[in-house]
Amino acid sequence: MKFTRRTALAASAATAATAAIAGCSSSSGGGDGGSGGGDIELTVATFNEFGYEDLFAKYEAENPGVTITHKKAATADDARANLMTGLAAGSGLADVEGVEVGWWAELLQYADVFEDLTDPELEGRWLDWKVEAATVDGKLVGYGTDIGPEAIAYRADLFEKAGLPTDRTEVAELLTGDWETYFEAGRQFTEATGIPWFDGAGGTFNGMVQQLTHPYETADGTPVPLAENADVKAIYDLLVEYKDISGGMTQWEEDWTASFQSDGFATMLCPPWMMGPLSGNADGVEGWDIADVFPGGGGNWGGSYLAVPSQGKNVEEAKKLAAWLTAPAQQAAAFAAVGAFPSQLEALESEEVTSSVNPFFNDAPVGEIFSERATAIEVQPFMGPNFFVINTVVADAITRWDGDGVDPAESWEQALTAYDELGLA
């Protein structure tokens, strides 16, 4: 699968709606998490790994008469298709819906059919930017679950070959600054070793563009013509300037996966959930570490929310469950279970999170590192209804010169044509 289909935070558009996975709240149908027999049945629709299985059982034990039926989609794309099908039909949604941040702006177009989850007692629970991204005209549409604060993963053994510091604290000092600071360190590394500094321009672009408050659309969803988008063009040009230190690989493709077993590259952008794929691909390779730093300050890649559709028959009970699942203690437990990094301030300071280390990354204190990275994030980029189609146009342009050798200027002209063909103006 090409990177340009994954820059959408694992939420590329589904080509067709599948059968609704989230039964209505009165349904007594089967599921992979329900136990039957309760006076109130609540359905919860999720995807991937939210880490809620044990928490559902705990909630049922603490709330006699409540039964939770877990509707877990095979993929995020399936979950998105089921959600959009239910919205279009006006029925069939779960009592609590898990929503990936990549579809969040799309969902907010239907904010009026979801419950307002504003609760003074929960004020201050989450990182500010997580709440702001879920608020429409003063209405809180979703409770934040996990997030994807980014750090830098690096090969300490390759740094040593280049004469660069290897200690993660010193690496953080080396890379603190803007993107040019990061790239200039990379040029020094590549000139000394002949090894690429980062895996590919596409993956790096993903981290850069998500530091923009409004990458492709204004706050009201109006697309910014690509030919006039100075911020995105500046990122594009900066990557072109440093294309000689790119590995030219597309994330998730075979050459990228295989490169972890060789000296394919020295650094990559790394949110918490990337630790699993990275360590799996690099199994048996020693030298990987993680530094508490990210070019430009802070950045987020990934995360989700829980929303409560107003169509449910047990709305108040659903809101209560959603609030409980996203409380600091439960999110810390979800982190311990599946590594879903919490967005709650108390959870970020909890022992379960702060004491976490990762043996593969030289026993890096990943709980502390990613907690620090989370507090460095200032904005969640606005992802309006046209974010993904425009982002794909730009990402494709980068792939053409980074992986296929097309002239960057020519590739940008192709991107401008492709943008015009979207008919968004």
C-alpha positions in Angstrom: 0.0 0.0 0.0 1.4 3.4 -0.9 2.2 6.0 1.6 -0.2 8.4 -0.1 -3.0 6.2 1.1 -1.7 6.1 4.6 -1.0 9.8 5.2 -4.6 10.1 6.1 -3.7 8.7 9.6 -4.8 5.2 8.6 -8.2 6.5 7.5 -8.4 6.5 3.7 -11.8 6.7 2.2 -13.7 3.4 2.0 -14.8 2.5 -1.4 -18.1 1.0 -0.4 -20.2 0.7 2.8 -20.1 -2.7 4.4 -22.9 -4.1 6.5 -23.4 -2.0 9.6 -21.2 -3.2 12.4 -22.8 -1.2 15.1 -26.2 -2.5 16.1 -28.7 -0.1 17.6 -28.8 0.1 21.4 -31.9 -2.1 21.8 -30.3 -4.9 19.8 -29.8 -8.2 21.5 -27.6 -9.6 18.7 -24.3 -11.2 19.3 -20.9 -9.5 19.5 -17.4 -10.3 20.5 -17.6 -8.6 23.9 -21.2 -8.9 25.2 -22.3 -11.3 27.9 -26.1 -11.0 27.8 -28.7 -10.8 30.6 -28.5 -7.1 31.5 -31.4 -4.7 31.8 -29.6 -2.2 29.6 -27.5 -3.2 26.7 -24.9 -0.7 25.4 -23.1 -1.3 22.1 -19.6 0.1 21.6 -18.1 0.2 18.1 -14.3 0.3 17.9 -11.5 -0.8 15.5 -7.8 -1.8 15.8 -6.8 -1.9 19.5 -8.5 0.5 22.0 -7.6 -1.8 25.0 -11.1 -1.9 26.3 -11.9 -5.6 26.5 -11.0 -5.9 30.2 -12.5 -2.5 31.0 -15.8 -3.6 29.6 -15.9 -6.5 32.1 -15.0 -4.2 34.9 -17.7 -1.7 34.0 -20.3 -4.4 33.9 -19.2 -5.7 37.3 -19.4 -2.2 38.8 -22.8 -1.4 37.1 -25.1 -4.4 37.6 -27.8 -4.5 35.0 -25.6 -3.1 32.2 -24.3 -5.3 29.5 -21.8 -4.1 26.9 -21.7 -5.6 23.4 -18.4 -4.8 21.7 -18.6 -4.4 17.9 -15.0 -4.4 16.7 -14.4 -3.7 13.0 -11.6 -5.5 11.3 -10.0 -2.3 10.0 -10.4 1.5 10.6 -11.7 1.8 7.0 -14.5 -0.7 7.8 -15.3 1.2 10.9 -15.5 4.5 9.0 -17.8 2.9 6.3 -20.1 1.5 9.0 -20.3 4.9 10.8 -21.1 6.8 7.6 -23.7 4.2 6.6 -25.4 4.6 9.9 -25.3 8.4 9.7 -26.9 8.3 6.2 -29.6 5.8 7.3 -30.4 7.6 10.6 -30.2 4.3 12.4 -27.9 1.4 13.1 -25.1 3.2 15.0 -23.7 1.9 18.3 -24.5 3.7 21.5 -20.8 4.7 21.7 -18.8 5.1 18.5 -15.0 5.1 18.3 -13.9 7.7 15.7 -10.4 7.9 14.3 -9.0 11.4 14.2 -8.5 11.1 10.4 -12.3 11.1 9.9 -13.0 13.6 12.7 -13.6 16.7 10.5 -15.9 14.6 8.3 -17.9 13.5 11.3 -18.2 17.1 12.6 -20.3 17.9 9.6 -23.0 15.8 11.4 -22.3 17.2 14.8 -26.0 17.9 15.3 -26.8 14.2 15.4 -24.4 13.5 18.2 -24.8 14.3 21.9 -23.1 17.3 23.5 -20.7 15.7 26.0 -19.8 18.9 27.7 -19.6 18.3 31.5 -18.2 20.8 33.9 -17.0 17.9 36.1 -14.7 16.7 33.3 -13.2 20.1 32.5 -9.4 19.9 32.5 -9.3 16.2 32.0 -7.7 16.3 28.5 -4.9 18.1 26.8 -6.4 21.4 25.6 -5.7 20.8 21.9 -7.5 17.4 22.1 -10.7 19.1 23.4 -10.5 22.0 21.0 -10.4 19.7 18.0 -13.6 18.0 19.2 -15.6 21.2 19.8 -18.0 22.7 17.4 -19.8 26.0 18.3 -19.2 25.3 22.0 -20.5 21.7 21.7 -18.1 18.9 22.7 -18.8 16.1 20.2 -16.3 13.5 21.4 -14.3 12.4 24.5 -10.6 12.0 23.7 -9.1 8.5 23.9 -5.5 8.0 22.6 -3.1 10.3 20.8 0.1 10.0 18.8 2.7 12.4 20.0 5.8 12.2 17.8 9.5 11.7 18.9 12.5 10.7 16.8 13.6 7.1 16.7 17.3 6.7 15.7 20.0 4.1 15.2 22.6 4.9 17.9 25.2 2.5 16.3 25.0 4.4 13.0 25.2 7.7 14.8 28.5 6.5 16.3 29.9 5.7 12.9 29.2 9.3 11.8 30.8 10.8 15.0 27.4 12.0 16.2 26.3 11.7 19.9 24.5 8.5 20.7 23.1 9.2 24.2 19.4 10.0 23.8 19.7 13.2 25.9 22.5 14.4 23.7 20.7 13.4 20.5 17.7 15.5 21.7 20.0 18.5 22.2 21.5 17.9 18.7 18.1 17.9 17.1 16.3 20.6 19.1 15.2 23.3 16.7 13.4 23.6 13.4 13.3 21.2 10.5 16.4 22.7 9.0 18.3 21.8 12.2 17.1 18.2 11.8 18.0 18.1 8.1 21.4 19.7 8.5 22.4 17.1 11.1 21.2 14.6 8.6 23.4 16.0 5.9 26.4 15.8 8.2 25.5 12.2 8.9 25.0 11.1 5.3 28.2 12.8 4.1 30.1 10.9 6.8 28.5 7.5 6.2 26.8 7.4 2.8 23.6 6.2 4.6 20.3 8.0 4.2 19.2 10.1 7.2 15.5 9.3 7.1 13.4 6.7 5.4 11.5 8.8 2.9 10.3 12.3 2.1 6.7 11.1 2.2 6.7 10.0 5.8 8.7 13.1 6.8 6.2 15.3 5.0 3.4 13.7 7.0 5.0 15.0 10.2 5.7 18.4 8.8 2.3 19.2 7.3 0.5 18.2 10.5 2.2 21.0 12.3 0.2 23.5 10.3 -3.1 24.7 11.8 -4.9 24.8 8.5 -2.9 22.8 6.0 -5.3 22.8 3.1 -8.6 24.5 4.2 -9.6 27.5 6.1 -11.6 27.2 9.4 -14.9 27.1 7.5 -13.7 24.2 5.2 -13.0 26.4 2.2 -10.1 24.8 0.2 -6.9 26.9 -0.2 -5.9 26.7 -3.9 -2.7 24.7 -4.0 -1.0 27.2 -6.2 -1.6 29.8 -3.4 -0.7 27.5 -0.5 2.6 29.0 0.5 3.0 27.0 3.7 2.6 23.6 1.9 4.9 24.7 -0.9 7.5 25.8 1.6 7.5 22.3 3.1 7.7 20.7 -0.4 10.6 22.9 -1.3 12.5 22.2 1.9 12.2 18.5 1.3 13.4 18.9 -2.2 16.5 20.8 -0.9 17.4 17.9 1.3 16.3 15.0 -1.0 19.9 13.7 -1.1 19.6 12.5 2.5 16.3 10.7 2.0 16.1 6.9 1.6 13.5 7.4 -1.1 11.2 4.7 0.5 7.5 4.7 0.8 6.2 3.7 4.3 4.6 0.3 4.5 5.9 -0.9 1.2 8.2 -3.9 0.9 11.5 -2.0 0.5 10.7 0.1 3.5 9.9 -3.0 5.6 13.1 -4.8 4.4 15.3 -1.8 5.1 15.0 -2.2 8.8 17.1 -5.4 8.5 19.9 -3.4 7.0 21.5 0.0 7.3 18.6 1.5 5.4 18.4 4.8 7.2 19.3 6.4 10.6 16.2 8.2 11.9 12.4 8.3 11.5 9.5 10.1 13.0 8.0 7.9 15.7 4.6 8.2 17.5 4.0 5.6 20.2 2.1 3.2 18.0 5.0 3.1 15.5 7.2 1.4 18.1 5.4 -1.9 17.3 5.9 -1.9 13.6 9.4 -0.6 13.9 10.6 -3.1 16.4 8.8 -5.9 14.5 10.5 -5.0 11.2 13.8 -4.5 12.9 13.6 -7.7 15.0 17.2 -8.8 15.9 18.7 -5.4 14.9 20.5 -3.7 17.8 21.0 0.0 18.1 17.5 1.6 17.9 16.7 4.2 20.5 14.2 7.1 21.0 15.0 10.7 21.7 12.7 13.2 23.4 12.7 15.7 20.6 10.7 16.5 17.5 11.6 19.2 14.8 9.5 22.3 15.2 8.4 21.5 18.7 5.6 19.1 18.8 3.5 17.0 16.4 0.7 14.4 16.6 0.0 11.5 14.3 -3.0 9.5 15.1 -5.5 9.1 17.9 -9.3 8.7 18.4 -12.4 9.8 20.2 -15.6 8.3 21.6 -18.8 9.9 20.4 -22.4 9.2 21.5 -25.1 9.3 18.7 -28.3 10.9 19.7 -30.3 8.1 17.9 -29.5 5.6 20.7 -32.2 4.4 23.2 -29.9 4.7 26.2 -28.1 7.9 25.6 -27.5 8.9 29.2 -26.1 5.5 30.0 -23.9 5.7 26.9 -22.6 9.1 27.9 -21.8 7.7 31.3 -19.9 4.8 29.8 -18.0 7.0 27.4 -16.9 9.3 30.2 -15.8 6.3 32.3 -13.8 4.7 29.5 -11.9 8.0 28.9 -11.2 8.7 32.5 -7.5 8.8 33.4 -7.4 5.5 35.2 -9.1 3.6 32.4 -6.9 5.2 29.7 -3.8 4.4 31.7 -5.0 0.8 31.9 -5.6 0.8 28.1 -2.0 2.0 27.6 -0.7 -0.8 29.8 -2.8 -3.3 27.8 -2.2 -2.2 24.2 0.0 0.8 24.2 -2.7 3.3 23.3 -1.1 6.5 24.5 -3.6 8.6 26.7 -4.7 12.1 26.1 -5.7 12.7 29.7 -3.4 14.9 31.8 -3.6 12.7 34.9 -2.9 9.6 32.9 0.2 11.2 31.4 1.5 11.6 34.9 0.4 8.2 36.2 2.8 5.5 37.3 1.5 3.1 34.6 2.6 5.6 31.9 5.7 7.3 33.3 7.4 4.1 34.4 7.0 2.4 31.0 10.3 1.5 29.3 10.8 -0.3 26.0 13.6 -2.9 26.0 14.0 -2.9 22.2 14.8 0.8 22.2 17.7 0.4 24.6 15.3 0.6 27.6 14.2 4.0 26.6 11.7 5.5 29.1 9.1 5.8 26.5 6.3 6.7 28.9 8.2 9.8 30.1 9.4 10.7 26.5 5.9 10.5 24.9 4.3 12.3 27.8 6.8 15.2 27.3 6.1 15.1 23.5 2.3 15.2 24.2 2.6 18.4 26.2 4.7 20.0 23.4 1.8 19.7 20.9 0.1 23.0 20.4 -2.4 22.3 17.6 -4.3 19.5 16.0 -4.4 20.4 12.2 -7.8 21.2 10.8 -8.8 18.2 8.6 -11.8 19.3 6.7 -13.8 17.3 4.2 -11.2 17.9 1.4 -8.1 17.2 3.5 -7.3 13.8 2.2 -7.9 14.3 -1.4 -5.6 17.4 -1.4 -3.0 15.7 0.8 -2.9 12.8 -1.6 -2.2 15.2 -4.5 0.8 16.7 -2.7 2.0 13.3 -1.3 1.9 11.8 -4.7 4.0 14.7 -6.0 6.6 14.0 -3.4 6.6 10.3 -4.1 7.2 10.9 -7.8 10.6 12.7 -7.2 11.6 10.9 -4.0 11.0 7.4 -5.2 10.7 7.6 -8.9 13.2 10.2 -9.9 10.8 12.7 -11.5 12.0 16.3 -11.6 10.6 18.0 -8.5 9.5 21.2 -10.4 7.8 19.1 -13.0 6.1 17.0 -10.3 4.7 20.1 -8.6 3.2 21.2 -11.9 1.5 17.9 -12.1 0.2 18.4 -8.6 -1.3 21.7 -9.6 -3.0 20.1 -12.5 -4.3 17.3 -10.3 -5.6 19.8 -7.8 -7.5 21.7 -10.5 -9.0 18.4 -11.7 -10.5 17.9 -8.2 -12.9 20.8 -9.0 -12.8 22.2 -5.5 -12.5 25.9 -6.4 
